[in-house]
């Protein structure tokens, strides 16, 4: 069984006590390294973040020492458990130390207890870190949804996401690539080096440039992690050397069965992307893919709406019963009615009244059966003037395949 790495900072403890406890931990399966301080006054002399556990002695002053150490840990935003070790059995002092922030008390009469205590506290730190990471991911996704709903276009949204991912997860960099029909991968946005990434000619097909994490993630629809010494394509070795990537994780962006691209994260540490971390990033990318697909669809809708709004032909959309739910400027100009007057009315608003009942019967019969209809129609504008239009009506279907709306163009 592989030993678990563990670094302990001993505070105010005798060398014999340190040796005894290190021996217990080594025999218990920990690869122990340690450092020591004579007292809590020297905390600023060491890098606390390098320690997994703090162990202190001198029970009578424990509450004050624990409070002092806890304050320093809080100031540095560090989650490192504090354990108390002593040969004294002063119950009141033990309770005071625990209230001050110590996680456990270990008696010198039972040093073996340090094994279960350390393992339990490390597990708790790990779980708290997972919960905090998940909370950050959830908050980021919530923010991204908010940016999308604000109407950001796809590329500015992707750029904002890249910068936020780096700030939230602490990776060295990230970029979003779009899968293209010609086998290429378009760099949509990047936290850094966007132009240099675009110059690489990234691909997802069977070509040599598709044989590294980005291309493989899209081909296999699975997360692909590589380190700088991975034996893959020459492109990856070029990229890792050029951008200082010791490890890279490519996550496929798959939404509603559609592969839209890839989210790429990279780090300067070779072993940064653990299996557990990869699973968390997979969950994040799965939800992100849906948001990005929605952003693409909304951008298309905004573009379509703008095109229809400024079209020179009069256009309106009705519900199944004929009530108008959208119209463009050309219709308002042609009819003389305002948008408020047109919406929720029916096309009868424009009728001159001179029509053949058989004509409209034929029209309704065709469009209700999902067929297009076109014909010459005599209309009447708000000023009482008649005008002829060639009107085309196209049925619009819902997701269940039923006719739900009608698109009318004059």
C-alpha positions in Angstrom: 0.0 0.0 0.0 1.3 3.4 -1.0 2.1 5.7 2.0 0.0 8.8 2.4 2.1 12.0 2.5 1.7 14.1 5.6 3.5 17.1 6.9 3.0 18.1 10.6 4.0 21.3 12.3 4.8 20.7 16.0 4.5 23.7 18.3 6.1 23.7 21.8 6.9 20.0 21.8 9.9 18.1 23.0 12.2 16.3 20.4 11.4 13.0 22.1 7.7 13.5 21.7 8.1 14.5 18.1 10.1 11.3 17.4 7.6 9.1 19.1 4.6 10.5 17.3 6.4 10.5 13.9 7.2 6.8 14.5 3.6 6.0 15.2 2.4 7.8 12.0 5.1 6.1 9.9 4.1 2.7 11.1 0.5 3.6 10.5 1.0 4.2 6.8 1.9 7.9 6.6 4.9 9.2 4.7 5.7 11.8 7.4 7.7 14.9 7.2 7.7 17.5 10.0 8.9 20.8 11.2 8.8 22.3 14.7 8.6 25.7 16.5 9.4 26.4 20.1 6.2 28.3 20.6 3.4 30.1 18.8 5.2 33.4 18.7 7.3 32.0 15.8 4.3 31.1 13.5 5.3 33.9 11.1 8.6 32.2 10.6 7.2 29.3 8.7 4.8 28.7 5.7 1.7 27.4 7.4 0.1 26.3 4.1 2.8 23.6 3.8 1.4 21.8 6.9 -1.4 19.3 6.9 -1.8 19.2 10.7 -0.7 21.3 13.7 0.2 19.6 17.0 0.8 21.6 20.1 1.8 20.9 23.7 1.8 22.6 27.1 -1.8 22.1 28.1 -2.0 24.9 30.7 -1.6 27.5 28.0 -3.5 25.6 25.3 -6.5 27.9 25.0 -4.4 30.9 24.4 -2.1 29.1 22.0 -5.0 27.6 20.1 -6.7 30.9 19.8 -3.5 32.5 18.6 -2.9 29.8 16.0 -6.5 29.7 14.9 -6.5 33.5 14.3 -3.4 33.2 12.1 -4.9 30.3 10.1 -8.1 32.3 9.6 -6.1 35.4 8.5 -4.4 33.2 5.8 -7.7 31.4 4.9 -6.2 28.0 5.8 -8.1 24.9 6.9 -5.5 23.1 9.0 -6.7 21.1 12.0 -5.1 21.8 15.4 -4.5 18.8 17.7 -3.6 19.1 21.4 -1.0 16.6 22.9 -0.1 16.5 26.6 0.7 14.2 29.5 -1.6 16.3 31.8 -5.2 15.3 32.3 -6.7 18.7 33.4 -10.3 18.2 32.1 -11.2 21.9 32.3 -8.1 22.9 30.3 -8.9 20.2 27.7 -12.4 21.5 27.3 -11.1 25.1 27.0 -8.6 24.1 24.3 -11.4 22.4 22.3 -13.6 25.4 22.6 -10.8 27.6 21.4 -10.6 25.7 18.2 -8.6 22.5 18.8 -10.1 19.5 17.0 -8.9 16.7 19.4 -6.9 15.9 22.5 -4.3 13.2 22.5 -2.9 11.9 25.7 0.8 11.0 25.9 -0.4 7.8 27.6 -2.0 6.7 24.3 0.1 8.0 21.4 -1.4 5.5 19.0 -4.6 7.5 19.0 -2.9 10.1 16.8 -3.5 7.7 13.8 -7.3 7.8 13.9 -7.3 11.5 14.9 -5.1 12.6 12.1 -6.9 10.4 9.5 -10.3 11.7 10.7 -9.3 15.3 10.5 -7.7 15.0 7.1 -10.9 13.4 5.8 -12.9 16.3 7.3 -10.6 18.8 5.6 -10.9 17.0 2.3 -14.8 17.0 2.5 -14.9 20.6 3.4 -12.6 21.4 0.5 -14.9 19.4 -1.8 -18.0 21.3 -0.5 -16.2 24.6 -0.9 -15.1 23.7 -4.5 -18.6 22.6 -5.4 -20.1 25.8 -3.9 -17.7 27.9 -6.0 -18.6 25.9 -9.1 -22.3 26.3 -8.5 -21.9 30.0 -7.9 -19.9 30.4 -11.1 -22.5 28.6 -13.1 -25.2 30.8 -11.5 -23.2 33.8 -12.5 -22.7 32.5 -16.1 -26.5 31.9 -16.4 -27.0 35.5 -15.3 -24.5 36.8 -17.9 -26.3 34.8 -20.6 -29.7 36.2 -19.6 -28.3 39.7 -19.8 -28.0 39.1 -23.5 -24.2 38.7 -23.9 -23.3 37.3 -27.3 -21.6 33.9 -27.4 -17.9 35.0 -27.8 -18.0 37.8 -25.1 -19.7 35.3 -22.8 -17.1 32.7 -23.5 -14.3 35.2 -22.8 -15.9 36.2 -19.5 -16.2 32.5 -18.6 -12.5 31.7 -19.3 -11.4 34.5 -17.0 -13.8 33.5 -14.3 -12.8 29.8 -14.4 -9.1 30.8 -13.8 -10.1 33.1 -10.9 -12.5 30.5 -9.4 -10.6 27.3 -9.8 -7.0 28.5 -9.6 -5.8 26.8 -12.8 -3.0 28.5 -14.9 -5.3 29.1 -17.9 -8.3 28.0 -19.8 -9.8 28.3 -23.2 -13.0 27.3 -25.1 -12.9 25.7 -28.5 -15.7 25.2 -31.0 -16.0 22.1 -33.0 -16.1 22.9 -36.8 -17.6 20.8 -39.6 -14.3 20.9 -41.5 -12.5 19.0 -38.7 -10.9 22.1 -37.2 -11.3 23.5 -33.7 -11.9 27.3 -33.5 -10.5 29.0 -30.4 -13.6 31.0 -29.3 -12.1 32.6 -26.2 -9.1 32.1 -23.9 -7.8 33.5 -20.6 -4.4 34.1 -22.3 -2.5 33.5 -25.5 -5.6 33.4 -27.7 -3.9 34.5 -30.9 -1.0 32.0 -30.5 -3.5 29.2 -29.8 -5.3 30.1 -33.0 -2.1 29.9 -35.0 -1.6 26.2 -34.0 -4.2 24.9 -36.4 -6.0 22.8 -33.8 -8.2 19.9 -35.1 -10.4 17.2 -33.9 -10.3 14.8 -36.9 -7.9 12.0 -37.6 -5.1 14.3 -38.7 -1.9 14.5 -36.7 -3.1 17.8 -35.1 -6.2 15.9 -33.8 -4.1 13.4 -31.9 -3.8 15.2 -28.6 -6.2 16.1 -25.7 -8.4 18.6 -27.6 -9.0 16.4 -30.6 -9.3 13.2 -28.5 -11.8 14.7 -26.1 -14.1 15.6 -29.0 -13.6 12.3 -30.8 -14.2 10.1 -27.8 -16.6 12.5 -26.0 -14.6 11.9 -22.8 -12.3 13.9 -20.6 -8.6 13.6 -21.7 -5.7 14.5 -19.4 -2.1 14.8 -20.6 1.1 15.7 -18.8 4.1 17.3 -20.4 5.9 13.9 -20.8 2.9 12.1 -22.3 3.8 10.2 -25.5 1.2 11.8 -27.9 1.5 14.1 -30.8 4.3 16.5 -31.6 1.7 19.3 -31.3 1.2 18.6 -27.6 4.9 18.8 -26.9 5.1 22.0 -28.8 2.1 23.5 -26.9 3.3 22.3 -23.5 6.8 23.8 -24.0 5.5 27.0 -25.6 2.9 27.8 -23.0 4.5 26.2 -19.9 1.8 23.6 -19.5 2.9 20.8 -17.2 -0.6 19.2 -17.5 -3.7 19.8 -19.5 -7.3 18.6 -19.2 -9.7 18.7 -22.2 -13.4 18.4 -21.4 -15.9 17.7 -24.2 -18.8 20.2 -24.3 -21.8 17.9 -25.0 -25.3 19.3 -24.7 -28.6 17.6 -25.8 -26.6 15.0 -27.7 -24.7 17.7 -29.7 -21.0 18.1 -29.5 -20.4 21.8 -29.6 -16.7 22.0 -28.6 -14.2 21.6 -25.8 -13.3 23.3 -22.5 -9.5 23.2 -21.9 -7.8 23.8 -18.5 -4.1 23.7 -18.0 -1.8 23.9 -15.0 1.9 24.3 -14.2 1.9 21.3 -11.9 2.3 17.9 -13.5 -0.1 16.1 -11.2 -2.6 18.8 -10.7 -5.6 17.0 -12.3 -6.4 14.2 -9.9 -9.1 11.7 -10.8 -11.4 13.3 -8.2 -10.7 16.8 -9.6 -11.4 15.6 -13.1 -14.8 14.2 -12.1 -15.7 17.6 -10.6 -14.6 19.4 -13.7 -16.6 17.0 -15.8 -19.8 17.8 -13.8 -19.0 21.5 -14.3 -18.4 21.2 -18.1 -21.6 19.2 -18.6 -23.7 22.0 -17.1 -21.6 24.6 -18.9 -22.2 23.0 -22.2 -26.0 23.4 -21.9 -25.6 27.1 -21.0 -23.2 27.7 -24.0 -25.6 25.9 -26.3 -28.5 28.1 -25.0 -26.3 31.2 -25.5 -25.6 30.2 -29.1 -29.4 29.7 -29.7 -30.3 33.0 -28.1 -27.7 34.8 -30.2 -29.2 33.3 -33.3 -32.7 34.3 -32.2 -31.6 37.8 -31.5 -30.0 38.0 -35.0 -33.1 36.5 -36.6 -35.4 38.9 -34.6 -33.2 41.9 -35.7 -33.3 40.8 -39.3 -37.1 40.3 -39.3 -37.6 43.5 -37.4 -35.8 45.6 -40.0 -36.9 43.6 -43.0 -38.6 45.7 -45.7 -41.4 43.2 -46.0 -44.3 43.3 -43.5 -44.0 40.3 -41.2 -46.1 39.1 -38.3 -46.5 35.9 -36.3 -49.8 34.6 -34.9 -50.9 32.0 -32.5 -52.9 29.0 -33.6 -56.2 30.9 -33.1 -54.9 33.8 -35.3 -54.1 36.3 -32.5 -50.9 38.3 -33.4 -48.0 37.9 -31.0 -45.2 39.6 -32.9 -44.9 42.1 -35.8 -42.1 44.1 -37.4 -41.8 47.8 -38.3 -42.7 47.3 -41.9 -46.1 46.0 -40.9 -46.7 49.0 -38.7 -45.6 51.4 -41.4 -47.7 49.7 -44.1 -50.9 49.4 -42.0 -50.6 52.6 -40.0 -51.3 50.8 -36.7 -48.9 50.9 -33.7 -47.4 47.8 -32.2 -49.8 48.1 -29.2 -52.8 48.2 -31.6 -51.6 45.2 -33.6 -50.5 42.8 -30.8 -53.3 40.5 -29.5 -55.6 41.5 -32.4 -56.1 39.2 -35.5 -55.3 39.8 -39.2 -58.9 40.9 -39.5 -57.7 44.3 -38.3 -56.2 44.9 -41.8 -59.1 43.4 -43.8 -60.9 45.6 -46.3 -63.9 43.3 -46.0 -64.1 42.5 -49.8 -63.1 38.9 -49.9 -64.3 35.6 -51.2 -65.3 33.3 -48.3 -64.1 30.3 -50.3 -60.6 31.9 -50.4 -60.3 32.1 -46.7 -61.8 28.7 -46.2 -59.2 27.2 -48.5 -56.4 29.2 -46.7 -57.4 27.9 -43.2 -57.8 24.4 -44.5 -54.3 24.4 -45.9 -52.4 26.0 -43.1 -54.2 24.0 -40.3 -53.0 20.9 -42.2 -49.4 22.2 -42.1 -49.3 23.4 -45.7 -48.1 26.8 -46.9 -50.5 29.2 -48.5 -50.0 32.3 -50.7 -52.5 34.7 -52.3 -53.4 38.2 -53.2 -55.2 40.0 -50.3 -56.9 43.4 -50.3 -56.1 45.2 -47.0 -57.3 48.5 -45.4 -54.9 50.7 -43.4 -55.7 52.8 -40.4 -56.4 55.9 -42.6 -59.1 54.0 -44.5 -57.0 53.5 -47.6 -57.0 50.1 -49.4 -53.9 48.4 -50.6 -53.1 45.0 -52.2 -50.4 42.6 -50.7 -49.2 39.2 -51.8 -49.5 37.3 -48.5 -47.6 34.1 -47.7 -48.5 32.1 -44.6 -46.1 29.3 -43.3 -47.2 27.0 -40.4 -44.7 26.7 -37.5 -44.4 23.5 -35.5 -43.8 22.9 -31.8 -41.5 20.2 -30.4 -44.3 17.7 -30.5 -44.8 18.2 -34.3 -48.1 20.1 -34.0 -48.9 23.3 -35.8 -48.6 26.0 -33.1 -48.0 29.3 -34.8 -48.2 30.9 -38.3 -45.6 33.2 -39.9 -47.2 35.7 -42.3 -45.2 37.7 -44.8 -46.7 40.4 -47.0 
